[in-house]
Amino acid sequence: MTNDGNVTERLTPKQVAALLGVNIDTLQEWRKRRIGPPFTRMVTRIIYKRSDIEAWEQRNRVECGD
């Protein structure tokens, strides 16, 4: 939960892989190498917050010039 009481949308690795357009194995490799979006490990479950995915995408955005 966030401080204002709103529930943060949580996503599974399968959902994140689909959202990013990558194979779930790629997402797993990114976790191992610590180069992908932030995640939370809850014992054996992996959870992503949508806001973290969006922030990670923004940080990795490359602008192309004219």
Beta strands, then each sheet from edge to edge (+ up, - down):
strand 1: 10-11
strand 2: 40-42
strand 3: 45-49
sheet 1: 1+ 3- 2+
end
